[in-house]
Amino acid sequence: MVSDTHRNESMLRRAVKAQPEAQLVLHLGDGVDDVDYVAREFYRKSFVCVAGNCDYASALPDTRTMTVEGKKIFMLHGHTKNVKFGNANAVYAAREAGADILLYGHTHEAFTDYIDGLYIMNPGSLGASYYPSYGIIDITPGGIMMNIVDAYAK
């Protein structure tokens, strides 16, 4: 999953290309227009997005809940929950939604945590960071694995 690409289609393309096994690409806002261009190239993958505070004309929702491999994912950009001042409001919203996984962006700082049954990840920023990164979530019968990936790593 990616966030905050901020018109950096090349970094989004690089991240998607680096994960050929990934079937689903989640974009957590601030650059969802980038997905329109990149998704054409990776037409076999599914792309799901939420709007960020810089996605001015987007008709996308601020939050989205979806179930993947039996796990409920709550995604948002984070600006509506003031995540720059901590993720407590986002955690509360995810718990209210009955989520197993909370995904958010906005801060440009990669972060993972696990709190009382809730997996939490902010993949960082692909387009507005000195340390571009994205996240990978692997949902298997054995559990959930989350990793932050350095976008420059080979």
DRENTORKOL-3810 file (N, C-alpha, C; in nm, 4 decimals):
REM DRENTORKOL-3810
@n.u->0.0843; n.v->-0.1162; n.w->0.0000; ca.u->0.0000; ca.v->0.0000; ca.w->0.0000; c.u->0.0885; c.v->0.1220; c.w->0.0000
@n.u->0.0338; n.v->0.2298; n.w->-0.0568; ca.u->0.1108; ca.v->0.3524; ca.w->-0.0749; c.u->0.0297; c.v->0.4710; c.w->-0.0250
@n.u->0.0998; n.v->0.5792; n.w->-0.0030; ca.u->0.0337; ca.v->0.7033; ca.w->0.0352; c.u->0.1195; c.v->0.8206; c.w->-0.0077
@n.u->0.0547; n.v->0.9333; n.w->-0.0200; ca.u->0.1243; ca.v->1.0603; ca.w->-0.0407; c.u->0.2246; c.v->1.0540; c.w->-0.1562
@n.u->0.1749; n.v->1.0133; n.w->-0.2735; ca.u->0.2614; ca.v->1.0110; ca.w->-0.3913; c.u->0.2805; c.v->1.1515; c.w->-0.4490
@n.u->0.1877; n.v->1.2405; n.w->-0.4240; ca.u->0.2013; ca.v->1.3820; ca.w->-0.4610; c.u->0.2555; c.v->1.4041; c.w->-0.6018
@n.u->0.1884; n.v->1.3440; n.w->-0.6985; ca.u->0.2195; ca.v->1.3594; ca.w->-0.8408; c.u->0.3520; c.v->1.2957; c.w->-0.8831
@n.u->0.4016; n.v->1.2058; n.w->-0.8017; ca.u->0.5244; ca.v->1.1367; ca.w->-0.8374; c.u->0.4880; c.v->0.9978; c.w->-0.8913
@n.u->0.4391; n.v->0.9981; n.w->-1.0146; ca.u->0.3961; ca.v->0.8734; ca.w->-1.0779; c.u->0.5106; c.v->0.7740; c.w->-1.0908
@n.u->0.6301; n.v->0.8226; n.w->-1.1121; ca.u->0.7434; ca.v->0.7317; ca.w->-1.1319; c.u->0.7724; c.v->0.6511; c.w->-1.0051
@n.u->0.7592; n.v->0.7123; n.w->-0.8883; ca.u->0.7818; ca.v->0.6368; ca.w->-0.7644; c.u->0.6684; c.v->0.5379; c.w->-0.7400
@n.u->0.5464; n.v->0.5762; n.w->-0.7727; ca.u->0.4345; ca.v->0.4826; ca.w->-0.7604; c.u->0.4561; c.v->0.3641; c.w->-0.8542
@n.u->0.4921; n.v->0.3932; n.w->-0.9773; ca.u->0.5187; ca.v->0.2875; ca.w->-1.0754; c.u->0.6296; c.v->0.1954; c.w->-1.0255
@n.u->0.7343; n.v->0.2530; n.w->-0.9707; ca.u->0.8478; ca.v->0.1751; ca.w->-0.9189; c.u->0.8037; c.v->0.0816; c.w->-0.8071
@n.u->0.7209; n.v->0.1322; n.w->-0.7154; ca.u->0.6744; ca.v->0.0500; ca.w->-0.6031; c.u->0.5859; c.v->-0.0645; c.w->-0.6511
@n.u->0.4950; n.v->-0.0348; n.w->-0.7429; ca.u->0.4051; ca.v->-0.1397; ca.w->-0.7941; c.u->0.4857; c.v->-0.2445; c.w->-0.8712
@n.u->0.5783; n.v->-0.2005; n.w->-0.9505; ca.u->0.6611; ca.v->-0.2913; ca.w->-1.0294; c.u->0.7493; c.v->-0.3790; c.w->-0.9405
@n.u->0.7917; n.v->-0.3267; n.w->-0.8268; ca.u->0.8781; ca.v->-0.4014; ca.w->-0.7344; c.u->0.8038; c.v->-0.5137; c.w->-0.6623
@n.u->0.6718; n.v->-0.5141; n.w->-0.6714; ca.u->0.5919; ca.v->-0.6164; ca.w->-0.6034; c.u->0.5048; c.v->-0.6920; c.w->-0.7050
@n.u->0.5652; n.v->-0.7716; n.w->-0.7912; ca.u->0.4887; ca.v->-0.8375; ca.w->-0.8969; c.u->0.3826; c.v->-0.9351; c.w->-0.8455
@n.u->0.3999; n.v->-0.9889; n.w->-0.7259; ca.u->0.3040; ca.v->-1.0844; ca.w->-0.6702; c.u->0.1808; c.v->-1.0159; c.w->-0.6117
@n.u->0.1914; n.v->-0.8869; n.w->-0.5820; ca.u->0.0792; ca.v->-0.8147; ca.w->-0.5204; c.u->-0.0393; c.v->-0.8098; c.w->-0.6152
@n.u->-0.1557; n.v->-0.8404; n.w->-0.5625; ca.u->-0.2771; ca.v->-0.8385; ca.w->-0.6430; c.u->-0.3582; c.v->-0.7117; c.w->-0.6211
@n.u->-0.3391; n.v->-0.6493; n.w->-0.5073; ca.u->-0.4181; ca.v->-0.5342; ca.w->-0.4662; c.u->-0.3253; c.v->-0.4208; c.w->-0.4250
@n.u->-0.3491; n.v->-0.3023; n.w->-0.4784; ca.u->-0.2713; ca.v->-0.1836; ca.w->-0.4432; c.u->-0.3670; c.v->-0.0849; c.w->-0.3773
@n.u->-0.3368; n.v->-0.0470; n.w->-0.2552; ca.u->-0.4181; ca.v->0.0490; ca.w->-0.1817; c.u->-0.3446; c.v->0.1822; c.w->-0.1792
@n.u->-0.4134; n.v->0.2886; n.w->-0.2167; ca.u->-0.3550; ca.v->0.4233; ca.w->-0.2125; c.u->-0.4315; c.v->0.5016; c.w->-0.1067
@n.u->-0.3585; n.v->0.5545; n.w->-0.0094; ca.u->-0.4195; ca.v->0.6197; ca.w->0.1061; c.u->-0.4289; c.v->0.7707; c.w->0.0930
@n.u->-0.4319; n.v->0.8210; n.w->-0.0282; ca.u->-0.4586; ca.v->0.9623; ca.w->-0.0501; c.u->-0.3374; c.v->1.0489; c.w->-0.0762
@n.u->-0.3656; n.v->1.1702; n.w->-0.1237; ca.u->-0.2675; ca.v->1.2690; ca.w->-0.1670; c.u->-0.1860; c.v->1.2189; c.w->-0.2856
@n.u->-0.2573; n.v->1.2106; n.w->-0.3964; ca.u->-0.1964; ca.v->1.1671; ca.w->-0.5209; c.u->-0.2773; c.v->1.0594; c.w->-0.5907
@n.u->-0.4055; n.v->1.0535; n.w->-0.5612; ca.u->-0.4867; ca.v->0.9477; ca.w->-0.6231; c.u->-0.4953; c.v->0.9624; c.w->-0.7747
@n.u->-0.4726; n.v->1.0813; n.w->-0.8283; ca.u->-0.4689; ca.v->1.0970; ca.w->-0.9744; c.u->-0.3527; c.v->1.0178; c.w->-1.0344
@n.u->-0.2469; n.v->1.0000; n.w->-0.9566; ca.u->-0.1325; ca.v->0.9216; ca.w->-1.0033; c.u->-0.1750; c.v->0.7790; c.w->-1.0359
@n.u->-0.2697; n.v->0.7291; n.w->-0.9601; ca.u->-0.3177; ca.v->0.5924; ca.w->-0.9799; c.u->-0.3813; c.v->0.5767; c.w->-1.1179
@n.u->-0.4527; n.v->0.6789; n.w->-1.1641; ca.u->-0.5172; ca.v->0.6712; ca.w->-1.2958; c.u->-0.4163; c.v->0.6392; c.w->-1.4053
@n.u->-0.2984; n.v->0.6965; n.w->-1.3978; ca.u->-0.1964; ca.v->0.6751; ca.w->-1.4992; c.u->-0.1269; c.v->0.5401; c.w->-1.4827
@n.u->-0.0920; n.v->0.5077; n.w->-1.3601; ca.u->-0.0156; ca.v->0.3863; ca.w->-1.3333; c.u->-0.1021; c.v->0.2607; c.w->-1.3467
@n.u->-0.2281; n.v->0.2684; n.w->-1.3099; ca.u->-0.3167; ca.v->0.1516; ca.w->-1.3161; c.u->-0.3330; c.v->0.0998; c.w->-1.4587
@n.u->-0.3225; n.v->0.1864; n.w->-1.5555; ca.u->-0.3326; ca.v->0.1433; ca.w->-1.6963; c.u->-0.2209; c.v->0.0461; c.w->-1.7320
@n.u->-0.1044; n.v->0.0713; n.w->-1.6775; ca.u->0.0115; ca.v->-0.0135; ca.w->-1.7058; c.u->0.0012; c.v->-0.1482; c.w->-1.6323
@n.u->-0.0581; n.v->-0.1469; n.w->-1.5134; ca.u->-0.0703; ca.v->-0.2674; ca.w->-1.4314; c.u->-0.2170; c.v->-0.3090; c.w->-1.4232
@n.u->-0.2756; n.v->-0.3317; n.w->-1.5393; ca.u->-0.4198; ca.v->-0.3556; ca.w->-1.5498; c.u->-0.4649; c.v->-0.4865; c.w->-1.4844
@n.u->-0.3731; n.v->-0.5757; n.w->-1.4521; ca.u->-0.4112; ca.v->-0.7011; ca.w->-1.3864; c.u->-0.4225; c.v->-0.6868; c.w->-1.2346
@n.u->-0.3810; n.v->-0.5759; n.w->-1.1828; ca.u->-0.3908; ca.v->-0.5495; ca.w->-1.0396; c.u->-0.5149; c.v->-0.4655; c.w->-1.0105
@n.u->-0.5674; n.v->-0.4806; n.w->-0.8918; ca.u->-0.6794; ca.v->-0.3970; ca.w->-0.8473; c.u->-0.6232; c.v->-0.2804; c.w->-0.7663
@n.u->-0.6761; n.v->-0.1621; n.w->-0.7889; ca.u->-0.6355; ca.v->-0.0424; ca.w->-0.7172; c.u->-0.7562; c.v->0.0120; c.w->-0.6409
@n.u->-0.7377; n.v->0.0387; n.w->-0.5127; ca.u->-0.8434; ca.v->0.0950; ca.w->-0.4289; c.u->-0.7849; c.v->0.2178; c.w->-0.3598
@n.u->-0.8603; n.v->0.3290; n.w->-0.3628; ca.u->-0.8080; ca.v->0.4559; ca.w->-0.3106; c.u->-0.9072; c.v->0.5252; c.w->-0.2179
@n.u->-0.8527; n.v->0.6104; n.w->-0.1315; ca.u->-0.9314; ca.v->0.7078; ca.w->-0.0568; c.u->-0.8719; c.v->0.8451; c.w->-0.0842
@n.u->-0.9526; n.v->0.9477; n.w->-0.0675; ca.u->-0.9072; ca.v->1.0846; ca.w->-0.0941; c.u->-0.8269; c.v->1.1399; c.w->0.0229
@n.u->-0.7256; n.v->1.2182; n.w->-0.0109; ca.u->-0.6477; ca.v->1.2891; ca.w->0.0891; c.u->-0.6787; c.v->1.4377; c.w->0.0849
@n.u->-0.6173; n.v->1.5132; n.w->0.1709; ca.u->-0.6431; ca.v->1.6562; ca.w->0.1783; c.u->-0.5925; c.v->1.7324; c.w->0.0557
@n.u->-0.5023; n.v->1.6733; n.w->-0.0219; ca.u->-0.4535; ca.v->1.7381; ca.w->-0.1442; c.u->-0.5221; c.v->1.6867; c.w->-0.2702
@n.u->-0.6188; n.v->1.5989; n.w->-0.2553; ca.u->-0.6945; ca.v->1.5463; ca.w->-0.3696; c.u->-0.8212; c.v->1.6293; c.w->-0.3862
@n.u->-0.8025; n.v->1.7546; n.w->-0.4225; ca.u->-0.9073; ca.v->1.8569; ca.w->-0.4184; c.u->-1.0353; c.v->1.8232; c.w->-0.4947
@n.u->-1.0254; n.v->1.7758; n.w->-0.6148; ca.u->-1.1454; ca.v->1.7532; ca.w->-0.6961; c.u->-1.1918; c.v->1.6076; c.w->-0.6930
@n.u->-1.1365; n.v->1.5288; n.w->-0.6038; ca.u->-1.1685; ca.v->1.3871; ca.w->-0.6011; c.u->-1.3088; c.v->1.3611; c.w->-0.5473
@n.u->-1.3752; n.v->1.2665; n.w->-0.6105; ca.u->-1.5066; ca.v->1.2216; ca.w->-0.5632; c.u->-1.4929; c.v->1.0978; c.w->-0.4747
@n.u->-1.3702; n.v->1.0576; n.w->-0.4474; ca.u->-1.3466; ca.v->0.9401; ca.w->-0.3634; c.u->-1.3852; c.v->0.9678; c.w->-0.2185
@n.u->-1.4206; n.v->0.8644; n.w->-0.1439; ca.u->-1.4540; ca.v->0.8836; ca.w->-0.0027; c.u->-1.3285; c.v->0.9105; c.w->0.0810
@n.u->-1.3500; n.v->0.9701; n.w->0.1990; ca.u->-1.2395; ca.v->0.9946; ca.w->0.2927; c.u->-1.1954; c.v->0.8667; c.w->0.3622
@n.u->-1.2889; n.v->0.7741; n.w->0.3790; ca.u->-1.2586; ca.v->0.6467; ca.w->0.4431; c.u->-1.3185; c.v->0.5346; c.w->0.3591
@n.u->-1.2646; n.v->0.4168; n.w->0.3795; ca.u->-1.3160; ca.v->0.2996; ca.w->0.3098; c.u->-1.2910; c.v->0.1782; c.w->0.3987
@n.u->-1.3893; n.v->0.0912; n.w->0.4028; ca.u->-1.3756; ca.v->-0.0349; ca.w->0.4752; c.u->-1.3944; c.v->-0.1475; c.w->0.3756
@n.u->-1.3031; n.v->-0.2441; n.w->0.3795; ca.u->-1.3126; ca.v->-0.3564; ca.w->0.2881; c.u->-1.2622; c.v->-0.4818; c.w->0.3582
@n.u->-1.3054; n.v->-0.5956; n.w->0.3103; ca.u->-1.2604; ca.v->-0.7221; ca.w->0.3666; c.u->-1.1732; c.v->-0.7931; c.w->0.2643
@n.u->-1.0541; n.v->-0.8323; n.w->0.3090; ca.u->-0.9580; ca.v->-0.9025; ca.w->0.2251; c.u->-0.9138; c.v->-1.0266; c.w->0.3009
@n.u->-0.9291; n.v->-1.1410; n.w->0.2381; ca.u->-0.8899; ca.v->-1.2681; ca.w->0.3003; c.u->-0.9472; c.v->-1.2824; c.w->0.4421
@n.u->-1.0701; n.v->-1.2383; n.w->0.4591; ca.u->-1.1389; ca.v->-1.2523; ca.w->0.5878; c.u->-1.1016; c.v->-1.1492; c.w->0.6930
@n.u->-1.0175; n.v->-1.0529; n.w->0.6600; ca.u->-0.9761; ca.v->-0.9483; ca.w->0.7542; c.u->-1.0334; c.v->-0.8142; c.w->0.7096
@n.u->-1.0909; n.v->-0.7423; n.w->0.8041; ca.u->-1.1526; ca.v->-0.6132; ca.w->0.7745; c.u->-1.0471; c.v->-0.5030; c.w->0.7821
@n.u->-1.0365; n.v->-0.4285; n.w->0.6721; ca.u->-0.9379; ca.v->-0.3205; ca.w->0.6608; c.u->-1.0111; c.v->-0.1874; c.w->0.6606
@n.u->-0.9658; n.v->-0.0965; n.w->0.7453; ca.u->-1.0192; ca.v->0.0392; ca.w->0.7509; c.u->-0.9097; c.v->0.1311; c.w->0.7002
@n.u->-0.9368; n.v->0.2023; n.w->0.5897; ca.u->-0.8363; ca.v->0.2902; ca.w->0.5305; c.u->-0.8851; c.v->0.4344; c.w->0.5271
@n.u->-0.7932; n.v->0.5245; n.w->0.5519; ca.u->-0.8205; ca.v->0.6667; ca.w->0.5436; c.u->-0.6885; c.v->0.7390; c.w->0.5209
@n.u->-0.6992; n.v->0.8646; n.w->0.4817; ca.u->-0.5757; ca.v->0.9405; ca.w->0.4640; c.u->-0.5210; c.v->0.9826; c.w->0.6004
@n.u->-0.6059; n.v->1.0288; n.w->0.6859; ca.u->-0.5641; ca.v->1.0639; ca.w->0.8212; c.u->-0.5879; c.v->1.2083; c.w->0.8593
@n.u->-0.6013; n.v->1.2954; n.w->0.7600; ca.u->-0.6196; ca.v->1.4375; ca.w->0.7905; c.u->-0.7488; c.v->1.4635; c.w->0.8665
@n.u->-0.8529; n.v->1.3855; n.w->0.8417; ca.u->-0.9805; ca.v->1.4068; ca.w->0.9105; c.u->-0.9773; c.v->1.3561; c.w->1.0549
@n.u->-0.8739; n.v->1.2810; n.w->1.0895; ca.u->-0.8594; ca.v->1.2285; ca.w->1.2258; c.u->-0.7373; c.v->1.2878; c.w->1.2963
@n.u->-0.6815; n.v->1.3938; n.w->1.2382; ca.u->-0.5693; ca.v->1.4670; ca.w->1.3000; c.u->-0.4520; c.v->1.3773; c.w->1.3381
@n.u->-0.4130; n.v->1.2869; n.w->1.2477; ca.u->-0.3069; ca.v->1.1918; ca.w->1.2809; c.u->-0.1697; c.v->1.2554; c.w->1.3006
@n.u->-0.1536; n.v->1.3789; n.w->1.2581; ca.u->-0.0250; ca.v->1.4453; ca.w->1.2837; c.u->-0.0051; c.v->1.4739; c.w->1.4331
@n.u->-0.1132; n.v->1.4611; n.w->1.5093; ca.u->-0.1066; ca.v->1.4814; ca.w->1.6543; c.u->-0.1246; c.v->1.3502; c.w->1.7305
@n.u->-0.1094; n.v->1.2381; n.w->1.6599; ca.u->-0.1269; ca.v->1.1058; ca.w->1.7185; c.u->-0.2376; c.v->1.0305; c.w->1.6466
@n.u->-0.2359; n.v->0.8994; n.w->1.6586; ca.u->-0.3324; ca.v->0.8208; ca.w->1.5828; c.u->-0.4522; c.v->0.7724; c.w->1.6646
@n.u->-0.4737; n.v->0.8260; n.w->1.7832; ca.u->-0.5823; ca.v->0.7801; ca.w->1.8704; c.u->-0.7194; c.v->0.7917; c.w->1.8031
@n.u->-0.7464; n.v->0.9014; n.w->1.7343; ca.u->-0.8768; ca.v->0.9178; ca.w->1.6676; c.u->-0.8946; c.v->0.8173; c.w->1.5540
@n.u->-0.7888; n.v->0.7899; n.w->1.4817; ca.u->-0.7951; ca.v->0.6917; ca.w->1.3731; c.u->-0.8146; c.v->0.5514; c.w->1.4294
@n.u->-0.7454; n.v->0.5213; n.w->1.5384; ca.u->-0.7611; ca.v->0.3907; ca.w->1.6039; c.u->-0.9048; c.v->0.3738; c.w->1.6515
@n.u->-0.9596; n.v->0.4770; n.w->1.7115; ca.u->-1.0980; ca.v->0.4725; ca.w->1.7594; c.u->-1.1945; c.v->0.4469; c.w->1.6423
@n.u->-1.1753; n.v->0.5167; n.w->1.5318; ca.u->-1.2619; ca.v->0.4991; ca.w->1.4142; c.u->-1.2503; c.v->0.3571; c.w->1.3585
@n.u->-1.1294; n.v->0.3039; n.w->1.3556; ca.u->-1.1089; ca.v->0.1673; ca.w->1.3070; c.u->-1.1782; c.v->0.0666; c.w->1.3977
@n.u->-1.1680; n.v->0.0873; n.w->1.5266; ca.u->-1.2357; ca.v->-0.0028; ca.w->1.6214; c.u->-1.3871; c.v->0.0077; c.w->1.6078
@n.u->-1.4380; n.v->0.1288; n.w->1.5879; ca.u->-1.5823; ca.v->0.1477; ca.w->1.5668; c.u->-1.6294; c.v->0.0734; c.w->1.4415
@n.u->-1.5431; n.v->0.0659; n.w->1.3408; ca.u->-1.5756; ca.v->-0.0032; ca.w->1.2157; c.u->-1.5570; c.v->-0.1545; c.w->1.2266
@n.u->-1.5033; n.v->-0.2001; n.w->1.3391; ca.u->-1.4794; ca.v->-0.3432; ca.w->1.3577; c.u->-1.3616; c.v->-0.3952; c.w->1.2782
@n.u->-1.2643; n.v->-0.3080; n.w->1.2526; ca.u->-1.1505; ca.v->-0.3433; ca.w->1.1669; c.u->-1.0470; c.v->-0.4285; c.w->1.2386
@n.u->-0.9797; n.v->-0.5095; n.w->1.1594; ca.u->-0.8627; ca.v->-0.5853; ca.w->1.2047; c.u->-0.7348; c.v->-0.5090; c.w->1.1722
@n.u->-0.7422; n.v->-0.4255; n.w->1.0662; ca.u->-0.6252; ca.v->-0.3532; ca.w->1.0163; c.u->-0.6635; c.v->-0.2072; c.w->0.9920
@n.u->-0.5824; n.v->-0.1157; n.w->1.0415; ca.u->-0.5978; ca.v->0.0279; ca.w->1.0172; c.u->-0.4823; c.v->0.0741; c.w->0.9291
@n.u->-0.5156; n.v->0.1398; n.w->0.8180; ca.u->-0.4156; ca.v->0.1949; ca.w->0.7271; c.u->-0.4411; c.v->0.3440; c.w->0.7107
@n.u->-0.3376; n.v->0.4246; n.w->0.7281; ca.u->-0.3525; ca.v->0.5689; ca.w->0.7093; c.u->-0.2220; c.v->0.6298; c.w->0.6609
@n.u->-0.2325; n.v->0.7494; n.w->0.6039; ca.u->-0.1169; ca.v->0.8232; ca.w->0.5547; c.u->-0.1112; c.v->0.9601; c.w->0.6203
@n.u->-0.0797; n.v->1.0616; n.w->0.5425; ca.u->-0.0818; ca.v->1.2031; ca.w->0.5785; c.u->0.0439; c.v->1.2524; c.w->0.6495
@n.u->0.1045; n.v->1.1751; n.w->0.7369; ca.u->0.2179; ca.v->1.2248; ca.w->0.8147; c.u->0.3505; c.v->1.2151; c.w->0.7396
@n.u->0.3552; n.v->1.1347; n.w->0.6343; ca.u->0.4763; ca.v->1.1077; ca.w->0.5561; c.u->0.5795; c.v->1.0283; c.w->0.6364
@n.u->0.5415; n.v->0.9751; n.w->0.7505; ca.u->0.6318; ca.v->0.8975; ca.w->0.8354; c.u->0.5825; c.v->0.7541; c.w->0.8450
@n.u->0.6666; n.v->0.6605; n.w->0.8009; ca.u->0.6299; ca.v->0.5193; ca.w->0.8053; c.u->0.6183; c.v->0.4721; c.w->0.9502
@n.u->0.5195; n.v->0.3845; n.w->0.9721; ca.u->0.4893; ca.v->0.3421; ca.w->1.1087; c.u->0.4105; c.v->0.2121; c.w->1.1055
@n.u->0.4447; n.v->0.1191; n.w->1.1927; ca.u->0.3627; ca.v->0.0000; ca.w->1.2131; c.u->0.3473; c.v->-0.0233; c.w->1.3626
@n.u->0.2350; n.v->-0.0843; n.w->1.3988; ca.u->0.2104; ca.v->-0.1171; ca.w->1.5392; c.u->0.1032; c.v->-0.2251; c.w->1.5457
@n.u->0.0914; n.v->-0.2828; n.w->1.6615; ca.u->-0.0138; ca.v->-0.3795; ca.w->1.6898; c.u->-0.0625; c.v->-0.3490; c.w->1.8304
@n.u->-0.1901; n.v->-0.3134; n.w->1.8410; ca.u->-0.2467; ca.v->-0.2769; ca.w->1.9714; c.u->-0.3763; c.v->-0.3541; c.w->1.9929
@n.u->-0.3744; n.v->-0.4435; n.w->2.0897; ca.u->-0.4958; ca.v->-0.5161; ca.w->2.1298; c.u->-0.5779; c.v->-0.5672; c.w->2.0121
@n.u->-0.5150; n.v->-0.6409; n.w->1.9234; ca.u->-0.5860; ca.v->-0.7027; ca.w->1.8124; c.u->-0.5982; c.v->-0.6181; c.w->1.6867
@n.u->-0.5481; n.v->-0.4959; n.w->1.6894; ca.u->-0.5557; ca.v->-0.4076; ca.w->1.5727; c.u->-0.4164; c.v->-0.3858; c.w->1.5151
@n.u->-0.3988; n.v->-0.4255; n.w->1.3897; ca.u->-0.2747; ca.v->-0.3977; ca.w->1.3176; c.u->-0.2856; c.v->-0.2570; c.w->1.2600
@n.u->-0.1790; n.v->-0.1784; n.w->1.2738; ca.u->-0.1802; ca.v->-0.0391; ca.w->1.2304; c.u->-0.0588; c.v->-0.0142; c.w->1.1415
@n.u->-0.0832; n.v->0.0531; n.w->1.0281; ca.u->0.0285; ca.v->0.0874; ca.w->0.9401; c.u->0.0068; c.v->0.2205; c.w->0.8711
@n.u->0.1125; n.v->0.2994; n.w->0.8686; ca.u->0.1253; ca.v->0.4162; ca.w->0.7839; c.u->0.2458; c.v->0.3858; c.w->0.6955
@n.u->0.2274; n.v->0.3758; n.w->0.5641; ca.u->0.3386; ca.v->0.3369; ca.w->0.4777; c.u->0.4405; c.v->0.4472; c.w->0.4514
@n.u->0.4180; n.v->0.5653; n.w->0.5056; ca.u->0.5062; ca.v->0.6774; ca.w->0.4755; c.u->0.4636; c.v->0.7448; c.w->0.3470
@n.u->0.5571; n.v->0.8084; n.w->0.2800; ca.u->0.5275; ca.v->0.8826; ca.w->0.1575; c.u->0.6159; c.v->0.8337; c.w->0.0443
@n.u->0.5558; n.v->0.8211; n.w->-0.0722; ca.u->0.6351; ca.v->0.7885; ca.w->-0.1915; c.u->0.6778; c.v->0.9129; c.w->-0.2675
@n.u->0.6071; n.v->1.0235; n.w->-0.2494; ca.u->0.6332; ca.v->1.1382; ca.w->-0.3339; c.u->0.6828; c.v->1.2629; c.w->-0.2659
@n.u->0.6752; n.v->1.2704; n.w->-0.1364; ca.u->0.7121; ca.v->1.3944; ca.w->-0.0675; c.u->0.7981; c.v->1.3637; c.w->0.0537
@n.u->0.8998; n.v->1.2860; n.w->0.0319; ca.u->0.9820; ca.v->1.2434; ca.w->0.1443; c.u->1.1265; c.v->1.2236; c.w->0.0990
@n.u->1.2180; n.v->1.2471; n.w->0.1907; ca.u->1.3582; ca.v->1.2181; ca.w->0.1618; c.u->1.3837; c.v->1.0680; c.w->0.1706
@n.u->1.2940; n.v->0.9978; n.w->0.2392; ca.u->1.3039; ca.v->0.8535; ca.w->0.2561; c.u->1.1754; c.v->0.7892; c.w->0.2053
@n.u->1.1558; n.v->0.7831; n.w->0.0738; ca.u->1.0302; ca.v->0.7296; ca.w->0.0203; c.u->1.0113; c.v->0.5829; c.w->0.0588
@n.u->0.8893; n.v->0.5512; n.w->0.0967; ca.u->0.8603; ca.v->0.4152; ca.w->0.1401; c.u->0.7165; c.v->0.3794; c.w->0.1064
@n.u->0.6894; n.v->0.2509; n.w->0.1136; ca.u->0.5541; ca.v->0.1991; ca.w->0.0971; c.u->0.5406; c.v->0.0785; c.w->0.1884
@n.u->0.4204; n.v->0.0270; n.w->0.2003; ca.u->0.3965; ca.v->-0.0844; ca.w->0.2903; c.u->0.3478; c.v->-0.2081; c.w->0.2180
@n.u->0.3747; n.v->-0.3215; n.w->0.2792; ca.u->0.3252; ca.v->-0.4495; ca.w->0.2298; c.u->0.2528; c.v->-0.5182; c.w->0.3444
@n.u->0.1357; n.v->-0.5693; n.w->0.3148; ca.u->0.0621; ca.v->-0.6505; ca.w->0.4116; c.u->0.0383; c.v->-0.7853; c.w->0.3472
@n.u->0.0748; n.v->-0.8884; n.w->0.4180; ca.u->0.0528; ca.v->-1.0242; ca.w->0.3714; c.u->-0.0449; c.v->-1.0896; c.w->0.4686
@n.u->-0.1634; n.v->-1.1232; n.w->0.4189; ca.u->-0.2659; ca.v->-1.1870; ca.w->0.5020; c.u->-0.2705; c.v->-1.3341; c.w->0.4641
@n.u->-0.2359; n.v->-1.4199; n.w->0.5600; ca.u->-0.2337; ca.v->-1.5638; ca.w->0.5371; c.u->-0.3147; c.v->-1.6331; c.w->0.6459
@n.u->-0.3442; n.v->-1.7615; n.w->0.6292; ca.u->-0.4137; ca.v->-1.8341; ca.w->0.7363; c.u->-0.3350; c.v->-1.8333; c.w->0.8676
@n.u->-0.2035; n.v->-1.8194; n.w->0.8574; ca.u->-0.1189; ca.v->-1.8169; ca.w->0.9767; c.u->-0.1120; c.v->-1.6827; c.w->1.0462
@n.u->-0.1613; n.v->-1.5770; n.w->0.9832; ca.u->-0.1575; ca.v->-1.4458; ca.w->1.0458; c.u->-0.1345; c.v->-1.3333; c.w->0.9466
@n.u->-0.1072; n.v->-1.2171; n.w->1.0029; ca.u->-0.0870; ca.v->-1.0957; ca.w->0.9241; c.u->0.0575; c.v->-1.0499; c.w->0.9426
@n.u->0.1231; n.v->-1.0235; n.w->0.8313; ca.u->0.2593; ca.v->-0.9695; ca.w->0.8342; c.u->0.2570; c.v->-0.8324; c.w->0.7680
@n.u->0.3187; n.v->-0.7339; n.w->0.8337; ca.u->0.3270; ca.v->-0.5977; ca.w->0.7792; c.u->0.4742; c.v->-0.5591; c.w->0.7694
@n.u->0.5101; n.v->-0.4974; n.w->0.6577; ca.u->0.6473; ca.v->-0.4516; ca.w->0.6384; c.u->0.6488; c.v->-0.3164; c.w->0.5698
@n.u->0.7410; n.v->-0.2322; n.w->0.6136; ca.u->0.7701; ca.v->-0.1062; ca.w->0.5457; c.u->0.8860; c.v->-0.1327; c.w->0.4513
@n.u->0.8746; n.v->-0.0849; n.w->0.3268; ca.u->0.9767; ca.v->-0.1081; ca.w->0.2266; c.u->1.0382; c.v->0.0242; c.w->0.1831
@n.u->1.1686; n.v->0.0310; n.w->0.1845; ca.u->1.2432; ca.v->0.1450; ca.w->0.1310; c.u->1.2230; c.v->0.1443; c.w->-0.0201
@n.u->1.1644; n.v->0.2489; n.w->-0.0748; ca.u->1.1319; ca.v->0.2519; ca.w->-0.2179; c.u->1.2562; c.v->0.2497; c.w->-0.3060
@n.u->1.3722; n.v->0.2831; n.w->-0.2521; ca.u->1.4942; ca.v->0.2791; ca.w->-0.3311; c.u->1.5640; c.v->0.1435; c.w->-0.3240
@n.u->1.5185; n.v->0.0554; n.w->-0.2363; ca.u->1.5807; ca.v->-0.0768; ca.w->-0.2228; c.u->1.5541; c.v->-0.1593; c.w->-0.3492
@n.u->1.6451; n.v->-0.2441; n.w->-0.3809; ca.u->1.6287; ca.v->-0.3269; ca.w->-0.5021; c.u->1.5792; c.v->-0.4627; c.w->-0.4653
END
